[in-house]
Amino acid sequence: YMGKMTSIKTSSILLLLSVIFIVSHAKVVYKSLAFKQGSTWQYLTKFGISIGQGFFDIKGRLKKPLVGNANLPQNILVTINFYLDTKWDSALEEPMCSNKAQYEIRQEYIEIPTDGNWGSSIVGGLRQKTRPFVWFIAASDCHESLHIANPNYPDIELKIRLLGNDETEFSHEEIGLLSLSAISLLGYILILVYSIYNNYKDIKRKERMDSPILILSIAVVLEFLSLLFQFLHLLDFSYTGEGMKICNGISIILEIASQFFLSLLLIMFSQGWTITNTEVGDLSAYAPLSVVLLVIHLLIAGLTQLSNDAYHKYHDFEGVQGNLLIILRIGMYSYFLICMKDTYHNCRIKAKSFIKEFGIYASGYLLSFPILLVLSQFCAHYVRHKVIYIGTVAAQTIAMCLLLHIFVGRTRSVSYTHLRAHETSLHLVCRLLLEKKKQ
């Protein structure tokens, strides 16, 4: 049996190794700048602040000291521009650097020493009274006095720290995620114990490990570990504003791995695994499927982290990436429906009610992501991230609970255990002859 699982194990290892590069974004942001021709105004970062007052702390340095010229100034000046979300699009559309100032709410100047050391910080407050706002921060050299006038200037590095109302390290759209993460973690402990216990009973009863409950248990374990590492990251983030990047990276890897195993289970089952396929132990036939699903989930991992702090992204799946992911999920769902149709046609009459219920639950999970992305577009941009986060965790949790229910318990008048395709050749021939006679 172990040899038959090699392809799936290999795919899983490749999945984990391929996305190890993923890093987190934090509200302590480091940006590298070079104000060259055509880029004298550059976006830095954004931060959502609730009603009240937030704070910023920005300082800079040259990546390399300027030497060899006695007439060099001790400091150079960089302009920092602050925009509200209501004016940001207008600032982006304005082609002239100097004209963008008419849309800004605030302007500051930061002094950067030419000796390569960090300069003094500029500190200030950002207040809003009517509703939460997303503040966009840019840097500019509209007078072209830095890199354009002095091509030998090294790149500038800025360190930006942003605090929300009550000096929280979280942007407005992230407030409350730490508590939600803790609640989800506690819930998954119960799901984890339940799935492991039933998997143990299933293995003990059949003395083999080819059950969907095993794959589902793996997905549950991975999701639990993902939430655990995400909680540790958010907990550290609440104190430092940077979080534990290693924990966030591991959390993303485990989340994608959990989705991979759950999607693999749904597609394999839709093809009749353990229902119409009598060779239940032979999983090598699903190697091509596992590779295709692996590639899809790697694309999901890569696309979500592409331009993670871009000005147009209010959540991980905003923009073109989200549209591509919708296409991938719809394609996966279409293939699932085709397989389900064949399985439903070929399965025993007794199994049809089970297949229908499974199809409903699986459809809800596979379509939840595209539906969430579409619905999020009708939400205020400063709550979209929370909608996506809660929605994806809820969809994953509900799908696992429902699948555990139908695999472990009874669905209408029959249990999954009695539907497994442990038919002998004689039983198979008899069933096919009976079905042919009924036709």
N, C-alpha and C positions, 0 to 999 in steps of 0.2 A: 504493500500500500504506500509505503514511504516514497518508493520510486515514482509512483503515479502522481504524487503531490509535488514533484520537483519543479514542474513548470510554474505552478502557482506560487511556490515559495520563492523561486528566482524572480518572478515578476514583482513580488512584494519587496524583496531586497532592493531591486532596481528602483522601485518607487521611492523608497526611503532615501537612497543615496542620491537620486537625481534631483531632489528638491532640498537637499541639505544647505544649499546656498541661500535659502530664504532668510531674510533678516527683518526685524521689526522696525516700525517707525515710532518715534517717541516725540514728546513735546519739548524735549531738549534737542534742538535741531542744529546740525552742523552743515554749512553750505560753503561751497567753493565758487568763487566768482572771478571772472576776467571780463572787463568791460571793453570788448572789441567792437569793431565796426558792425553795426546792425544789432548789437546786444548791449546797448547802454542802459537799458531798463530790464531788470530780471526779477521774476517771481522767486520768493524765498520759501514761504510756508503759509499756512492758514490755521486758524484756531477759533473754535466756537465758544462764546462766552454767554452765560445766562444773564438774566436781568440783574443789574448791579455793576460792579467794577472788576475788571480783570487787570492783569499786570504783565509787563514785558521787561526783559533784561537782556540786552544785546551788547556784545563786544566783538572785536575783531583783531586780526593780526595778518601780517604777510607770511606766506608759507616759507619764504626764504628771505633773509635780511638783505637790504640794499647796501652794497659796499662799493668803495672805489671812487666815490664822488663826494668831495668835501662840501659841495653846495646843496646836497640833498636836504630836504626838509626833515624835521624830526617826526612829523606826523603827516598823513594824508587824510582827506575827508571823503567819506562815502555817505550819500543821502539815503535815508531809510524812509520809505513811504508806507502809510497805513490807509487801507481802503475798507469800507463796509461792503457787505455782499450786494447791497442795492446799487452800488456804483462800480463794482468790479468789472462787469461786462463792458461797460462804457469805457473804462480805462484800457481794457484789452483791445478794444476796437480802434482806439485813438492811435494813429500811426506815429505821431510826433512825440518824442520823449518829453519835451518840455511842456506839451499840452496836457499830458496825463495828470499834471499837478492839480488841474481844476476839479478832478474827481476824488482827490484824496481828502481824508478827514484830518490827518495829522502828518507832520514831516519832522524828522529828527536828523541830526548829523552825528556821525560816529567818527571819532579820531582813531586812526590806526598807526601805531609806531612803525617806522621804517626799519627798526632793528630786529624785527621778527618776533618780538614779545607781544603778549596780549595787551591791548589797550584798556583804558577805563571803560566801564560799562555805562550805557545809557539806560536809565530805569524810568518807567512811567506807567500811567494807568490808562485803561480803555473802558469807558463807561457807556452803558446803554440803559434806557429807562422803559422802552415800550415793549420789547420782545427780545428773545435771544438773537444775537447776530453772529455771523461768521466774519472774522476779521482776516483780511488778506494783507500780507506784508511783502513789499518789494524793495529792491535796492537799485539805485540809479546813479549814473554819471552823465547827465544830460549835457554838461559843458565839455565833455570829452577831454577832461584834464588828466585822466589816469592812464589806462593801458593804451589808448589810441595816441595820446601825446607822448607817452613814454613806453615804447614797446618792450623795454627791458624789465618793466615792473613784473614781479612774480604774481601768482594768483593770490587773491584775498580769501581768507577763511573767516567766516562769521559763526559765532555761537549764539543761538537764540533760545532763550528760556521763556515760556509763556505759562501764566497761571490764570485760572478762571476765578469766578466769584468765590469768596471765602478761601482764596488762595489754594484751590484744588489744582492738582496737576493734570486733571482730566479736562479735555475739551468738552463742550456742552453735550455733544452727541455720544460721548463715552461715559457720562455720569450715570451711575447706577449699574454699570456692567459688572463691577466687582461683586456686588450683592447677587446679581443674577447668576454670575458664574458660580458662586458659593452654593446657591440653591440648586442649580443644575447638577453640581458635583454630588450633593447629598442624594438627589434623586437617582443618579446613575449608580450610586453604591447599591441601592435596592435592586435596580435592574441587573447589575453585574452579578450579585449573589444569586438572583433568580435564574439567570441564564446559565451560569456555571453549574448550579445544582441540577438543572434539567439536562444539561449536556452530559453531566456525569451519569445520570440515570439512563440516558439514551445509549451511551457507550457501554454501560454495564449490561443493559438488556440485549443489545445486538452484538456486543463484542467486536465492534468495528467502528471506524471513525470517518464515515462518509456522510454523516447527517448534515442537513442544512442548519441544524441547531449549532453545530460546531463552527461553521463559517459565521453565523449570526453572533455567536459568543465572541469570536475574534473581533468582529466589528464593534461590539459593545465594549470590550476591554480597551480597544484602541481609542474609542470616543471618550471613555472615562479618563484615560491617561492624558488625552488631549485637553480635556477640561481642567485636569489637575495642573498641568504645566501652564495653561492659560491663566488660571487663578493665581499661581505663584508670580507670573509676569505682571499681572494687574496689581497684585498686592505690593510688589516692589515699585511699580510705576506710581502708585498713590503716594509714595514717600520721596522718590527721586526724580520723577518726570521722565526717566529713561527706561525703566523696566529692566527685566532680565532678558536680553536679546536671545540668549541660548534657549531659554524656556519658551519664548514666543516662537522661535524657529522650530523647536521640537513639537510644539503644540500644533503648528500648521501641518507639519509632516504627518503626525498621527491622525489629524482630522481628515486629510486627503486619503490616507491609508484606510481609515474606517469607511469613508464613502466608497472607496474602491471595492472593498470586500462586500459591502452591502449591495452595490450595483452588480457585482459579479454574481452574487447569490440570486438576485432577481432575474437576471438574464439567463443563468443556467437553469433555474427552475422553470422559467417560461419556455425553455426548450424541452421540458419534460424530464429533467433530471429527478430521479427517484419516483416519478409518477408514471411515465410511459416508457422510459429507457430502462430496459432490464439489466443493462451493464452498469449498475449503479456505482460500482467500485472503480470503474475506469474513468478517471478524471483527465487523462492525457488528451482526450478529444477536445477539451475545453481550453487547451493551451493558446490557440489562436485568439479565442475570445478574450482570454485574460490579458493578452498582449494589447489588443485593441482598446480594451477598457483602461489599461495602464496608460497608454498614450493619451487618451481623453482626459484622464485625471491629472496627468503631468501638464497638459495644456491648461487645465483649470488652475493648477498651482502656479504655473508661470504667469498666466494672464492676470491673476488677481494681484500679483506682486509687481507687475509692470507699472512704472510711474506711480508708485504707491502714494506719494504725497503730492501728486499733481493738483493744480488748482481746480480742475474740472471734476475731481473725484471726491464725492462725499461718502462713499463706501467702497469696499474693495472691488466691486463689480460694475462700477460706473463707466459709462461711455461705450466705446467700441468693444472693449473686452467683454462687457456684459452681454452685448448683442451676439458676439461669437459664442459665448457660453450658452445662451438660449438656443442657438442653432444646434450646438453639440447635444444638449439635453433633449431637444425635440427629436433629433436624429436617433438618439438612444431609445427614446420612448417609442418611436415608430417601429424600430427593429423589435422591441419588446412586444408590441401589439401583434406583429406578424408571427412571431414565435408562439405567442399565447393562442392565436387562432388555430394554428396547427396542433398544438398540444390539446386544446379543448376538443378539437374534432377527433383526435386519436385516443383520448383517455376513456376510461370506463365511465359508464353512466353514473355510477356511484360517486365518482370523483368530480363531476362537473360543477356541483354546488361549491365544492372546496376551491376549484380553479377560479370560479367567478369571484369569490370573496378575496382570494389572493390577488387577483387582477385589480380589484378596486383599491386595495391597500397599496399595492405597488404603484399603481397609476397616480395615486395621491402623492406619494413620495417623489416620483420622477418628475411630476409636473409642478411640484411645490416651488422649486427654484425659479423657473421661468415666471410663474405667477407672482412670486415675491418681487422679482425685479421690475415687473410691469407696475405692480401696485405701489412700489417705492417711489416711482416717478411722480405720483400724485401727492406725495407727502412733502412737507417743508424740508428743504435741503439739510437743515440742522438736526433732523430726527431720522434721516434715511439710514444712517449707519446702525442705529439701534433697532430699527425695523428689520433690517437684513440679518443682524446678529441674532435677535430673538427668534425670527422666523426660521432660519436655517437650523438652529439648535432644536427648536420645537419640532420641525419636520423630521429631523433625524431621530429624535427621541420617540415621537409618536409612531414612526415607521417601525422602529425596533420593538416597541411594546406590542403593536398589533401583530407583527410577524411571529414574535414569541408566543402570542396568544393562539394563533392558528396552528403553529407547529407543535405546541405543547398540549393545548387543550383540545376542545371539540369545536368544530365549525358546523353549525346547524345540526344535522343528524349523524355526522361521521367525523372521526378524528383522523388527523394526518397519518398517524401510526398505521392505521388499517389500509391506507391508500398506497403505501410504498410498493414499488414495483419489484417485489421479490418473487416473480413468477418463474416457474420452471418452463422449459420449452414446450412441454405438453399443455400446460395451462395457457400459454401464449397462443398456441395453435387453436385450442378450443375456443378461446375468447374471440380470436379473429374470425373463425368460422361462424360463430354465433352472430357477430356483428354484421358479417356479410349476408347471413340468412335474413336478418331483420331488414336489411336494405332492399 
